[in-house]
Amino acid sequence: MKRSQQLALASTLSFVCFNGFLLFAQTPATTPPSSSQAGTPPAAASNVMIEQLKNPNASTRAKAARELGRAQDVSGLPALAEAVSDPSDKVRREVVLALAQMHQPEVLDALVKATQDDDEEISVLAVQSLVGYYTGNVPTPGFTGFVKKNWQRAKGHFSADTTRIDPGVYVDPKVIAALDATLKSTQSIHASCEAAKGLGILAARSALPDLVAAAHSSDEALSIESLNALSKIKDRSAGPRLLDLLDSPNKEIKQQASVTVGILRTAQAAPKLRYIFENDSDPKSQERAMEGLAYLGDAASIPVYTKALGSADKDIRTSAAEGLARARDPKVLPDLEKAYAVEKDAETRLALEFAMTSLGRPDYLIDLVNELSSRTRGDTAQPYLIELARISGFLPKLYPYLQSANADVRKRLCTVLMFGGDQTSLAQLDRLSHDPNSDVAAQALQAKSGLRARLAAAGTASDENSP
């Protein structure tokens, strides 16, 4: 399901992109010189471009900034930082794009300044570049303006944009402050939406009050993007402050709030979510209410979950199975087995396997683990296994699968241990860090680092529900 992909991709895309970008940043640039620089020593070519940043012609200055970014020559950073104040919008845009290509701490101050640019597009690019500094997902040269359909309806971001940094990644406080200031600015709603998204990706707990306020914005896009961010930060204290949004006259906001309060384990939301599910005339609102209930695993909702196993809507059936998995009442096993016997949808069958494994039926664990190698369902099986790994006594049942002959399974289990493992998992990851498959070995090293950081922060409410 979409939310399952959200959890899984949040824990995979973030470190893959981040570490891949770090590796790229540490590798000397091999981009061929432009035709204007052919035959010119690299240092001399850079000096020429730096000088051309002061050329009276704006097009020449813009081209110089673009070439410096393409070359990723850090000697041009001071000049590019100064050019953030260039009078030409076209030049400043190319300057921000150039700075985004350079993974150096020196770019942060310049990009922070650019977030305050009067030009909306430049401000948005600066926000994206600051976030991309930590994820590796940066705007690239040749970026030619907004694709408005990608941001006017922020509801699509809730399930599609799942990037989140790994545990232990240090984010400079000035970056969070700049994004927070942009979030609160009334200058550009698009920039505010991008800032909200960035604060979620960077797990900026300090921005919680402002994100809660933004979730109550009259602008639908900003409200939904802020709810999305809060679902990534996973600070449970925000949940009660979002309950009123379950009565929002805007159905899109109500639907996203239904999911967010569930992700934040807001127990007080259960009665309202049950009411929406059972009485709302909008099918999507019913789906989202059941999704929120599924995250809660509310004991009082067990009859609702059980009945919903027979729904004609496969998303509702899947959520119902997940809710029963988290409620963990073994009395519903017969209902789950009956549903499993007739279920045809692969995603829903996976949720039922998750539920039965959670309730103590170990014979379905092998099916969950094998799905890790599936291109279509691996992103669903992985978060299920993370949740199971957190159940007391479950990890020893999982460790034998670390010897799977399938490298994709071993690789994804590294991520499972990063987010669901304990101290005993460090030795397992250490062994996998010497795996003959280089991808598995690299993933194990990353997971070991992330697990150590997560264990160091153990005891926080948000950690319990990450990724």
N, C-alpha and C positions, 0 to 999 in steps of 0.2 A: 504493500500500500504506500500511498504518498508519504505518510508520516514516518513509516518504517524506512523509506529511502532517505528521508530527512535525517534521521538519526545515523544511518549508516554512512551516508556520504559526508556528513559533518565530521565523522571520525576518520575518513579516508582521504577525501579531497584536500582537507586542510594541510595534513602533513606531507602528502605527496607533492602538492604544489609548492609548499614552503621549502621543503628540502631540495626539491628539484631546482627551484629558483636560486637557492643558496649555492648549490653546486655550479649552476650556470654563472652566477655572479662572480664566483671564484676562478672561472676559466677565462683566459684572455680572449677578447673578442676576435672573431675571425671574419667579420663582415668585410667583403671586398671593398676597397676604397671606391668612391664615386668617380665618374669619368673626369671630373674637375680636379681630382686629387691623384690620378694615376701617375705613377712614377715619382710621387712626392713622398719623402720620408714621413712616417706617421706623426712624429712630433711636430714637424714643420707644418703638416696639413692641419693639425689641431690648432697650432698658433694662428694660422690663417683664419680658421673658422672663429676663433676667439676674437680676433680683430674685427671680423666681419659682423660680430654681434653689435658693433658700434657704428655700422654703416648707416648713412642717412636713409637708405632705401629699406622700407619695412620688409619687402619680399626677400631681400638679401639677408636681412637679419633672421627672418623666419627660417630660411634655408640653412643658415649657419647653425641655428639651434637644432634643427632636425639632423644635420650631419654629425654634430657632437653627440647627440643621443644615440644615433646609429653606431657610432664608433665606441660608445661607452667609455670615453676617455675622461678619467676623473680629474685630469688637469684643467678641464673646462668647467668644473663645478662652481668655482667662485664667480666666474663670468656669467654662468647661467643663473646663479642665485641672484645676482644683481639685475639680470634681465627680466626677472619676475615682475619688475615695476615698469617694464617697457610700455610706452604709450600706445602701442599697437596691440589690439586684441589678437590678431593673427600671430604675432610674435610671441605673446605671452602663452598662447595655447601650445605652440610648438616647444616653448621652454618647459612647460609643465610635463609634456609628453617626453621630452628629453631627460628630465630629472627622474621620471618614473622608471627609466631603463637602467638607472645606476643604483645598485643596492649598497649605498654608502650612508652612514649616519648623517653626513653633512647635508644631505638633500632634505632632511625633515623640516628644518627651519624654513627653508624656501617654500616647501609645499604647504606648510602651515600658513604662511603668509598668503599663498595663492588661494586658500579656501575662502578668504575674505574678498576675493576679486569681484568687481561689480558685474563682470560678464558671467552669466549663469553657467554657461558651458565650461568655462575655465574653473569656476568654483567646484563644479561636479567632478571634473577631471582631477583636480587636486585632492578631493576626498577619496576618489577611487585609487589614486596613486599612493596616498598615505596607507590605506588599507592593504593595497597590493604590496607594499614594502614588507608586510608580514606574511602574506599568503602566496606571493609570486604572481597573482592574477592582476597584472598591470595593464593600463591602456597602452596600446602599441602605436608606433608611428604610422601615419596614414589614417588614423581615426578621423572621421569626417562628420562630426556632429551627432546629435541625438537620434536615436531610433525611438520615437515617442511611445510606440506601442509597448516598449519594454519597461516603461515606468509609469504610464498614466494609470494602469490598472495594477496596482501593487499586489493585489490578491494572488497573482500568479507567482510572485516571488516566494510566497509562504511555503510552497512545496517544491519549487524549482531551484531556489538559491539556498543551498545548504552548507556553504563553506563556513568553517569555524576553526580558529587556531587550536593547536594542541595544548594540553596541559603543560605548564612550565615555560611557555613562550613569553618573554618579557616584552611589554609594550611601553614605550616611552610615554610618561604621563602627559607630555605636551601634545601628543597626538590625540589622546582621548579628550583632552581639554578643547582642542581645535574642533574635533567632530561634535562634541557636545555643544559648543558655541554655534556651530553651523546648524545643528538640529533645532536650536531655539531661535535662530535668525528668521525674520519674516521676509528677508530679501528674495529668497527663491525656494518654493516648495519642493522643487526637484532636488535641490542641494540638501534640503532638510531630510528628504526621503533617503537619499544616498548616505547621509550621515547616520541616520537611524540604522540602516542596514549595516554600515561599517561598525557601529558600536556593538551590534549583535555579533558580528563576525569576530571582533576582538574581545568578546566576553567582558565588556566594560561595566563591571558592577557599580562603579562610582557614578555612572550616568543613569542609574535606575530611576531616581525621582523624575528626571526630565523625560525619560522614555515613557513612564507611566502617564505623565502629563500629556505627552505627544499622542499617546494611545487614545486620549480623549479629544483629540483635535477634531474640528468640524470637517477637515479634509480627509476623505476616505483613504487616499493613498498613504498619507502620513500615519494615520491611525493604524492601518493594517501593517505597514512596514515596522512600526514601533512594537506592535504585538509580536511580530515575527522575531524582532531582536530580543524581546523579553523571553521568548521561548528558547532562544539559544543561550542566553545568560543563565537561565534556570535558577534564579534566586526566588525561592518560594515566598519571600515576604511581599513580593509584588502581587501575588495572586488575589488576595482579598481586595486590593485596590482596583481590580478589574471586574469585579462581580457585576457592577452596575451596567457594564457594556453588554451583558447577556440580555438586557432589555432595550438595547439600541434599536431605534427605528430603521437604521441602515442594516439590511440583512447581511451584507458582506462583512461588516464590522462584527455583528453578532456571531456570525459563523466562525470567524477567526478567533474571537474572544473565547468561544466555546472550546476550541482546541487548546488555546494558550493556557486557560485556567486548569485544563486537564494536565498538560505538560508540567505545570507548576505545582501539581498535586494539591490543588485548592479544594479541600474536602467540603467546604461550605457550598461549593458550586453544585454538588451532586443533585440535590432536589430540583434545582432549576434546570439542570441539563436533562434530567429525567422528564420533566414537564415539557421541555422543548421537543424532545424525541417523541413523546407520546401524543403531543397535541399540535405541533406546528404543521401548517399545511404545505410548507416548502420542503421538498425532498432533500435538497442540499443542506438545509438547516438541520433536518433530522440526522443526516449522515454525520455532520460535524458535531452535533450534540452527543451522538453515540461514540464518536471518536474521543471526545473529551472524557466521557464516562469510562472509556476503555483504559485511558491512562490512570484514572483514579483507582480502578480495581475495588470499587466500593462494595462492601458486603451487602448493604441494603439494596444494591442494584442487581444482585445475582439473579433474581427472577426475571428482570428485564433483559439481562444478557442471555439467559437461557432461552427465553421466548424468541429473542432476536436471531438465534442460530437458524431459525427457519425462515428468515426474511428472504424476499425475492431479490433484495439488493445485496450483491456480493460484498460491497464495502461495509455494509452494516453487519453482515455475518462475520466478516473478518474482525471488525472492531469488537463484536460480542465475544468472539473467542479470545481475543487479547484481554478483554476485561475479566473473563473467567480465569485466565492465566494469572493475572495479578491479584485477584480475590483469593485464590489458592484454597478453595473449599473442595476437598476430594469427593464430596457427595455429588458433584456435577459430572464426574468422570463418565458415567453411563450416557449422559446427554451429549457429551463431547464425542464419545465413540460412535454413537448413533449418527451424529451429524457428519462425522468423518467418513462413515461407510457410504454415504450418498453424495458427498460433496464432489463436484467436478472441477471447480475453479482451483488452479494450482496455488494462487496466493492465499486463498482461504484455507486450503488444506495445510499449508505451511503454518498458518496461525493456529490451527487446531493442533498440529504437532507441537508447537510451542506451548500451548495450554496444557496438553496432556503430559509433556515432559516436566513442566512446572509443577504439576500435581503428583509427580512421583512415578510416572511411567517411563522408565529409561529406554524402552525399546524404540522410541521415536527419535532419540538423540542422534543416531547415526544418519537419519534422513535430514535432519537440520544441518548437520555438519557437512554432508555431501552437497547440500544446496549452496554452500559457500563458493563452489567452483562454477556455479551457474551464472551466465551473463545476465539473465533476466531476473533471477531471484536471489542472487548472492547478496545484494544490497538490502534485502529483507531479512534473510537468515542471520546476518551478522549482528544487528541490534538485538534480535531475539536471544542470541547466545550471550551477548553482553549482559543482558538482564538475568539470564539463568546463572551466569558465572558469579553473580552477586548473592545468589542464594547460599546460605550457609551449608557447607559440605558438598557443594556441587563441583568445585574446581577439580578435585581429583578424578571425577568422571570425565572431564574434558581433556585432561593432559595426555592420555594415550593417543588422541587424535592428532597431536602435534607431530607424530611420526607418520602421518599420512603420506602415501606415495604421490599425492597430488600437491604440487607446489603452490597452487592457488589457495588450496585449503590451509596449508601451513602459513602462508602469508597473511590471510585474513584472520587466522586465529591469533596471530601476533597482535593485531588491532583489538581483538576481543579481550586479550589479556591486558592491553594498555588501559582499557577503560573498565574492565571488570575483574582484573586480577588482584592478588594481594601479595604479601611478601614472598610467599612460596613460588609465585610466578616469575620472580626475577631470575632464579636459577634456570627455569625452563626457557626463558628468553635468551639467557646467556648462551645456552646450548644451541639455540636456533641462530644466534648471531654468527655461528660458524657453519651454517648450512651450505651445502655445495651450490645451491641456487643463490646467485648474488642478490636477486630481488628479495628473497626471503630473508637473507642475512641482513640486508639493509633495513628491511621492515622491522626485524627483531631488535636491532640497535635503536631505532627510533622509538619503538614501543617500550623498550626498557627505560629509556630516558623519560618518556611521557609517564610511565607508571610510577617511576620514582617521584616525579613532580606531583602527581596526583596523590600518592601516599603521604607526601609531605604536607599536603593541604587537607588530609583526611579529617572528617568530622564536620565539614561544611555541608549545608543542605544541598547546595547546588552540585557539589561533586557527586553526590549520591545518584543524581539523575542525569549526569552527563553520559555520553557525549551530546 
